[in-house]
Structures are given as C-alpha cells and as structure tokens.
Amino acid sequence: MPNPRGAGRPARLCAALVAALLLALVPFGAGAPGTAAARAVPAADTAWTASALPEPTGALPVGVRTAHLRDTSRRDPWNPGRYRELALSLWYPALPSRAPRASYVTARESALILRFHRVEGVPADLLARIRVHARTAPPPLPAPARGLPLVLLSPGFALPRSSLTGLAEELASRGYAVAAVDHAYEAPAVSHPDGRVTGCLACRRHPQGARVAATRAADLRFVRERLLRAPGAVGLPRLDPSRVAVVGHSMGGAAAFEALRTDAGFAAAANLDGTVHTGGRSRVDRPFLLLGAGEHGRPGADPSWRRAWRDLSGPRRWLSVRGAGHLSFTDYARLLERTGTAGEEVTLGAADAARITRELVVAFLDERLRRYGPRLGTAARQDPEVRTHGR
C-alpha cells in the first residue's frame, strides 16, 4: 500500500475523503453517501447546501484565473505519448470588482471525481458548490516597481490543486501572487482548453516517491520560468524573480524540498506534512520550513524529516501542530470534521487548523521573502498547539 504522504494514498483514505466532502454538503438527516437515505434525495432538491471556505484575513480583494502550460522539452512520464501539460490556478491581489465568484471545481470535474470514487445518488455538480471568495478574472492591483513575490503551490498526490484554495486566497489577500499546479495525470480530473479532462494515470502505476518528487520539481521550475517571463500573458501583475517560493502538501511538500535542493531560482520552500523522498546529494542553503501534524513531534515518526533536517544548511525551522492530522493543512479539514471522519488522532478543530496553517505559512514567507523580521518564531510562540523541534 502506498505511503499516504508519498507517491500514493490508501484507497480507504480517498474514499473517506470523498465521502466527507459529500456528507459535508448533504442536509442533516439525509444519510451517508451510498445509503438508501442519501440516494433518496432528489438531485434538484434545493435543500442541498454548500460549505464555504474561511474568508481571507488580508486587506486586499482577490482575483483568480486559470492557465494551461505545455512543456515541449519533456515527455510526460505517466503518458509518454504526450508532452508534459500543467493546469494552473492563479490568485492575485485584485482591484475591487463585481465579477462573479470563482468555482471551487467545475461541474464536470465534480462529476468525474464522484464517478472515480463510485459515489451515486447525489447531484453531479455537488463539489462545484463549495463557495470560495476570489472573483473570476478581475483586473490585478498594480504591482510595485520590483514586482510581487510569487508562491507556487503543489498539492498532495491524487489531490487536486483546489485542495489548497483557502491558503492561496489568504496569501493573495496579503499581497502575494500564487500559482497552484495540477501536475498532469496525478489527480482524478484536470480540465484542458481543448475539452479533455485527464485522470490519474499515475495512480494506477504506484510510482516511487523520488520519481514523482523529481518530476514535480521539474514542473515547478518550468512554471516559475514561464510566469516570470510573461506574467501579463496569464493576467498576473509584475513579479519579482528574486522572491519565488514553493509550498507543498504531502507529495507536494516532497517536491518543494526537491525543487529548493536542485534549483537556485527558488528563494524558499515549505513542506506541509509530506515525507521527503530525496536528499543527501547536496545541501540546501536557503530557507526551508518543515510543518507537520502532531506525529512529526515524536522522535522517529518520519525518519525522512530527520534526514532532510541534516541536509538543510540554511535557515531552517521544524514545527509540529499538536492534534493535527495529515489533511489538517488543506481545505478538507473542516469537511472531515463535520462528518466525524477526521480520525481519532485528530483533536485540533478545523477552524484552528486553518488559522494556524495560514498564520505560520504567511509568517514564514513574510520573513523570508519580504524581510519583515522574525515573524515565524513569534507566530509559533503565540499558539500553544505549535511545537518547535530540531534544535
């Protein structure tokens, strides 16, 4: 069985996640997905309601666009007949706008995700009803002369880029440009401009984590270069090439470590509860944050973090959040909490999990990309659930 923080995710965890997403949207008393009560709810019933992501705390309005990039220098490792293709969501500080709210996922993506997990008896567009706060493609707020700092987000394996939407909106509301990447054939449903919606070919192959991390690091390098070269072509404001960071969850965290290790173009990186699959061949001399669930505060719980810690020769921090689980650092924490499927080891409330994740990631990036001073240490000390390790 693949490691849930590595190249794959146990089937039972995927099923529980989708069930939680559904249950969070089902009216109270309608029953669990797959039960007679759930199947009895009409698809057009207006009682179906949606969950909303926590509102960003920054002062700036947020816009979001989508983009699709094609890297003709590389064949896709999971589908060698095609070049590597990447779907992006791009969040940015925007001018005030009455543009419509963006979608969490499209209706078609929602339907395919549900079908992938064999969920029946619910509206096909159910996941598309999750409410977000960003507006669709408003004009960007003019950037300062040096440009905005850019943060690339890499999601967990078999999770869509939308799973980090809450963090992305928070960063954009505080003045960052943000690009979340759907790595081709590593998620159940990724839409492309020609109408194709690709699935998770890599899920069937159970690849080695090191191979996935290296592939994703190359993806992130390509995205950075394309966005810096012509940000206006995808609707972003001016960007600062000296201030580009990577933040990843699970396998995305492994990719963040590999990207920082192999590419001097990244100024900093953060790993949110992901096993580190590479390292030992060269030192990492730029800032890196290891931010994990409660078990990452136990000696020996994840030996890869101890090895990664030794590879970090630059500014480094190792923090764990007591009572957090693997998905506490994503949008799904609240949905899992509402259904009681978060797991017995998860005692941290979803609202606190979202707040702590945002505060620590923002503090780390403000400190390292904006030189605002020792923000991370202050933020960590202010919350009793956060513990410091590795010193």
HUPEKA-V99266 format. One record per residue. N is the residue number from 0. RES is the residue in three letters. PSI is psi in radians with two decimals (999 if undefined). OMEGA is omega in whole degrees, -180 to 180 (NA if undefined). Layout:
N | RES | PSI | OMEGA
N | RES | PSI | OMEGA
This chain:
0 | MET | 2.28 | -179
1 | PRO | 2.64 | 176
2 | ASN | 2.26 | -179
3 | PRO | -0.29 | 175
4 | ARG | 0.15 | -177
5 | GLY | -2.39 | -173
6 | ALA | -0.31 | -179
7 | GLY | -3.01 | -177
8 | ARG | 2.31 | -178
9 | PRO | 2.47 | -178
10 | ALA | -0.65 | -179
11 | ARG | -0.57 | 179
12 | LEU | -0.71 | 177
13 | CYS | -0.79 | -179
14 | ALA | -0.73 | 179
15 | ALA | -0.64 | 180
16 | LEU | -0.85 | -180
17 | VAL | -0.71 | 177
18 | ALA | -0.69 | 179
19 | ALA | -0.72 | 177
20 | LEU | -0.71 | -179
21 | LEU | -0.85 | -177
22 | LEU | -0.57 | -180
23 | ALA | -0.37 | -178
24 | LEU | -0.25 | -179
25 | VAL | 2.38 | 177
26 | PRO | 2.59 | -179
27 | PHE | 2.29 | 178
28 | GLY | -0.09 | -178
29 | ALA | -0.35 | 179
30 | GLY | 2.88 | -178
31 | ALA | 2.68 | 175
32 | PRO | 2.38 | 178
33 | GLY | -0.18 | 177
34 | THR | 2.89 | -180
35 | ALA | -0.66 | -179
36 | ALA | -0.72 | -180
37 | ALA | -0.72 | -178
38 | ARG | -0.36 | -177
39 | ALA | -0.22 | -178
40 | VAL | 2.15 | 180
41 | PRO | 2.49 | -178
42 | ALA | -0.50 | -177
43 | ALA | 0.07 | -176
44 | ASP | 2.20 | -179
45 | THR | -0.10 | 178
46 | ALA | -0.29 | 177
47 | TRP | 2.21 | -180
48 | THR | 2.84 | -176
49 | ALA | 2.65 | 173
50 | SER | 2.74 | 177
51 | ALA | 2.49 | 175
52 | LEU | 2.66 | 176
53 | PRO | 2.50 | -178
54 | GLU | 2.42 | 177
55 | PRO | 2.57 | -178
56 | THR | -0.15 | 179
57 | GLY | 2.94 | -174
58 | ALA | -0.20 | -170
59 | LEU | 2.45 | 171
60 | PRO | 2.69 | -176
61 | VAL | 2.32 | 172
62 | GLY | 2.80 | 178
63 | VAL | 2.45 | 175
64 | ARG | 2.90 | 173
65 | THR | 2.68 | 178
66 | ALA | 2.75 | 178
67 | HIS | 2.22 | -178
68 | LEU | 2.58 | -180
69 | ARG | 2.13 | -179
70 | ASP | 1.73 | -177
71 | THR | 0.01 | 176
72 | SER | -0.12 | -176
73 | ARG | 2.41 | 169
74 | ARG | 2.58 | -180
75 | ASP | 2.26 | -178
76 | PRO | -0.43 | -179
77 | TRP | -0.28 | 178
78 | ASN | 1.35 | -171
79 | PRO | -0.24 | 178
80 | GLY | -0.12 | -178
81 | ARG | 2.70 | 171
82 | TYR | 2.80 | -179
83 | ARG | 2.22 | -180
84 | GLU | 2.44 | -176
85 | LEU | 2.26 | 175
86 | ALA | 2.38 | -176
87 | LEU | 2.56 | 161
88 | SER | 2.31 | -174
89 | LEU | 1.95 | 177
90 | TRP | 2.61 | -176
91 | TYR | 2.74 | 172
92 | PRO | 2.31 | -172
93 | ALA | 2.80 | 169
94 | LEU | 2.64 | 177
95 | PRO | 2.41 | -172
96 | SER | 2.68 | 172
97 | ARG | 0.30 | 177
98 | ALA | 2.69 | -178
99 | PRO | 2.70 | 174
100 | ARG | 2.55 | 178
101 | ALA | 2.93 | 176
102 | SER | 2.55 | 176
103 | TYR | -0.91 | 167
104 | VAL | 2.89 | 177
105 | THR | 2.85 | 178
106 | ALA | -0.68 | -180
107 | ARG | -0.73 | 177
108 | GLU | -0.74 | 178
109 | SER | -0.82 | -179
110 | ALA | -0.73 | -179
111 | LEU | -0.63 | 177
112 | ILE | -0.77 | 179
113 | LEU | -0.72 | 179
114 | ARG | -0.70 | 179
115 | PHE | -0.65 | -178
116 | HIS | 0.19 | 175
117 | ARG | 0.74 | 177
118 | VAL | 2.19 | -177
119 | GLU | 2.89 | 174
120 | GLY | 0.32 | 178
121 | VAL | 2.78 | 177
122 | PRO | 2.38 | -177
123 | ALA | -0.46 | -178
124 | ASP | 0.34 | -172
125 | LEU | -0.79 | -177
126 | LEU | -0.41 | 178
127 | ALA | -0.17 | -177
128 | ARG | -0.08 | 175
129 | ILE | 2.22 | -173
130 | ARG | 2.37 | 176
131 | VAL | 3.13 | -174
132 | HIS | -0.35 | -179
133 | ALA | 2.57 | 174
134 | ARG | 2.67 | -177
135 | THR | 1.93 | 170
136 | ALA | 0.74 | 171
137 | PRO | 2.86 | 177
138 | PRO | 2.46 | 178
139 | PRO | 2.63 | 171
140 | LEU | 2.31 | 180
141 | PRO | 2.33 | -177
142 | ALA | 2.71 | 174
143 | PRO | 2.95 | -174
144 | ALA | -0.65 | -178
145 | ARG | -0.22 | -180
146 | GLY | 2.88 | -180
147 | LEU | 2.61 | 168
148 | PRO | 2.57 | -177
149 | LEU | 2.31 | 177
150 | VAL | 2.16 | 174
151 | LEU | 2.35 | 179
152 | LEU | 2.32 | 178
153 | SER | 2.09 | -175
154 | PRO | 3.06 | 175
155 | GLY | 2.77 | 177
156 | PHE | 2.33 | -178
157 | ALA | 0.18 | 172
158 | LEU | 2.50 | 179
159 | PRO | 2.83 | 177
160 | ARG | -0.44 | 180
161 | SER | -0.31 | -179
162 | SER | -0.21 | 179
163 | LEU | 0.36 | -177
164 | THR | -0.76 | -178
165 | GLY | -0.77 | 178
166 | LEU | -0.70 | -180
167 | ALA | -0.78 | 179
168 | GLU | -0.68 | 178
169 | GLU | -0.83 | -179
170 | LEU | -0.76 | -180
171 | ALA | -0.64 | 179
172 | SER | -0.26 | 180
173 | ARG | 0.20 | 172
174 | GLY | 0.24 | 176
175 | TYR | 2.58 | 164
176 | ALA | 2.42 | -173
177 | VAL | 2.35 | 176
178 | ALA | 1.96 | 175
179 | ALA | 2.37 | -171
180 | VAL | 2.22 | 165
181 | ASP | 1.89 | 180
182 | HIS | 2.23 | -169
183 | ALA | 2.35 | 174
184 | TYR | 0.43 | 177
185 | GLU | 0.21 | 177
186 | ALA | 2.73 | -175
187 | PRO | -0.45 | -177
188 | ALA | 1.94 | 177
189 | VAL | 2.09 | -178
190 | SER | 2.55 | 178
191 | HIS | 2.74 | -175
192 | PRO | -0.47 | -179
193 | ASP | 0.13 | 177
194 | GLY | -0.23 | 177
195 | ARG | 2.57 | 169
196 | VAL | 1.93 | -175
197 | THR | 2.66 | -180
198 | GLY | -2.89 | -173
199 | CYS | 1.38 | 176
200 | LEU | -0.65 | -179
201 | ALA | -0.47 | -180
202 | CYS | -0.53 | -178
203 | ARG | -0.29 | -172
204 | ARG | -0.30 | -179
205 | HIS | 1.00 | -176
206 | PRO | 2.80 | 175
207 | GLN | 2.47 | -178
208 | GLY | -0.64 | -179
209 | ALA | -0.64 | 180
210 | ARG | -0.73 | 178
211 | VAL | -0.78 | -179
212 | ALA | -0.74 | 180
213 | ALA | -0.70 | 178
214 | THR | -0.76 | 180
215 | ARG | -0.65 | 178
216 | ALA | -0.70 | 176
217 | ALA | -0.67 | 176
218 | ASP | -0.82 | -176
219 | LEU | -0.68 | 177
220 | ARG | -0.77 | 179
221 | PHE | -0.77 | 180
222 | VAL | -0.80 | 179
223 | ARG | -0.84 | -177
224 | GLU | -0.73 | -179
225 | ARG | -0.73 | -179
226 | LEU | -0.68 | 179
227 | LEU | -0.59 | -178
228 | ARG | -0.71 | -176
229 | ALA | 1.25 | -179
230 | PRO | -0.60 | -180
231 | GLY | -0.45 | -179
232 | ALA | -0.41 | 178
233 | VAL | 0.24 | 175
234 | GLY | 0.23 | 179
235 | LEU | 2.69 | 173
236 | PRO | -3.12 | 179
237 | ARG | 2.44 | -178
238 | LEU | 2.66 | 179
239 | ASP | 1.92 | -177
240 | PRO | -0.28 | 180
241 | SER | -0.08 | -176
242 | ARG | 1.26 | 178
243 | VAL | 2.21 | -179
244 | ALA | 2.82 | 175
245 | VAL | 2.32 | 173
246 | VAL | 2.20 | -178
247 | GLY | 2.61 | 176
248 | HIS | 2.38 | 176
249 | SER | -2.12 | 177
250 | MET | -0.54 | 175
251 | GLY | -0.57 | 176
252 | GLY | -0.67 | 175
253 | ALA | -0.69 | 178
254 | ALA | -0.63 | 178
255 | ALA | -0.74 | 177
256 | PHE | -0.80 | -179
257 | GLU | -0.65 | 178
258 | ALA | -0.77 | 180
259 | LEU | -0.63 | -178
260 | ARG | -0.61 | -171
261 | THR | -0.11 | -172
262 | ASP | 1.98 | -179
263 | ALA | -0.15 | 179
264 | GLY | -0.21 | 176
265 | PHE | 2.28 | -175
266 | ALA | -0.42 | -177
267 | ALA | 2.87 | 179
268 | ALA | 2.75 | 179
269 | ALA | 2.45 | 179
270 | ASN | 2.03 | 179
271 | LEU | 1.61 | 171
272 | ASP | 0.66 | 179
273 | GLY | 2.39 | 172
274 | THR | 2.39 | 179
275 | VAL | 2.10 | -173
276 | HIS | -0.15 | -177
277 | THR | 3.02 | 177
278 | GLY | 3.08 | 177
279 | GLY | -0.22 | -179
280 | ARG | -0.39 | 177
281 | SER | 2.69 | -179
282 | ARG | 2.69 | 177
283 | VAL | 1.95 | -171
284 | ASP | 0.19 | 178
285 | ARG | 2.89 | -172
286 | PRO | 2.37 | 179
287 | PHE | 2.39 | 179
288 | LEU | 2.18 | 169
289 | LEU | 1.99 | -179
290 | LEU | 1.95 | -171
291 | GLY | 3.01 | 174
292 | ALA | 3.03 | -174
293 | GLY | -0.62 | -178
294 | GLU | -0.35 | 178
295 | HIS | -0.03 | 171
296 | GLY | -0.07 | 179
297 | ARG | 2.27 | 179
298 | PRO | 2.30 | 176
299 | GLY | -0.03 | -178
300 | ALA | -0.65 | 177
301 | ASP | 1.65 | -178
302 | PRO | -0.42 | -178
303 | SER | -0.49 | 179
304 | TRP | -0.64 | 177
305 | ARG | -0.71 | 177
306 | ARG | -0.77 | 179
307 | ALA | -0.68 | 180
308 | TRP | -0.69 | 179
309 | ARG | -0.44 | 180
310 | ASP | -0.17 | -176
311 | LEU | 1.91 | 179
312 | SER | -0.15 | 178
313 | GLY | -2.92 | 177
314 | PRO | 2.27 | -174
315 | ARG | 2.55 | 175
316 | ARG | 2.45 | 178
317 | TRP | 1.93 | -178
318 | LEU | 2.52 | 171
319 | SER | 2.69 | -178
320 | VAL | 1.95 | -177
321 | ARG | 2.28 | 178
322 | GLY | -0.05 | 179
323 | ALA | 2.71 | 174
324 | GLY | -3.13 | -175
325 | HIS | -0.65 | -177
326 | LEU | 0.07 | 179
327 | SER | -0.34 | -177
328 | PHE | 0.16 | -180
329 | THR | 3.07 | 177
330 | ASP | -0.35 | -172
331 | TYR | -0.13 | -178
332 | ALA | -0.79 | -178
333 | ARG | -0.66 | -179
334 | LEU | -0.70 | 178
335 | LEU | -0.68 | -180
336 | GLU | -0.72 | -176
337 | ARG | -0.41 | -178
338 | THR | -0.08 | -178
339 | GLY | 0.38 | -178
340 | THR | 0.26 | -178
341 | ALA | -0.44 | -178
342 | GLY | 2.56 | -177
343 | GLU | -0.49 | -178
344 | GLU | -0.23 | -178
345 | VAL | 1.87 | 179
346 | THR | -0.18 | 179
347 | LEU | 2.27 | 178
348 | GLY | 2.60 | -177
349 | ALA | -0.66 | 179
350 | ALA | -0.73 | 177
351 | ASP | -0.66 | 179
352 | ALA | -0.79 | 179
353 | ALA | -0.77 | -179
354 | ARG | -0.82 | -178
355 | ILE | -0.77 | 179
356 | THR | -0.85 | -179
357 | ARG | -0.82 | -177
358 | GLU | -0.75 | -177
359 | LEU | -0.72 | 180
360 | VAL | -0.78 | 178
361 | VAL | -0.75 | -180
362 | ALA | -0.76 | 178
363 | PHE | -0.83 | -178
364 | LEU | -0.68 | 176
365 | ASP | -0.69 | -179
366 | GLU | -0.74 | -171
367 | ARG | -0.52 | 180
368 | LEU | -0.49 | -176
369 | ARG | -0.12 | 178
370 | ARG | 0.75 | -179
371 | TYR | 0.03 | -178
372 | GLY | -3.06 | -174
373 | PRO | 1.17 | -177
374 | ARG | -0.71 | -172
375 | LEU | -0.81 | 180
376 | GLY | -0.70 | 179
377 | THR | -0.81 | -180
378 | ALA | -0.70 | -179
379 | ALA | -0.69 | -179
380 | ARG | -0.42 | -176
381 | GLN | -0.26 | -178
382 | ASP | 2.12 | -177
383 | PRO | -0.26 | 180
384 | GLU | -0.24 | -176
385 | VAL | 2.27 | 180
386 | ARG | 2.56 | 180
387 | THR | 2.41 | -178
388 | HIS | 3.02 | 169
389 | GLY | 0.03 | -178
390 | ARG | 999 | NA
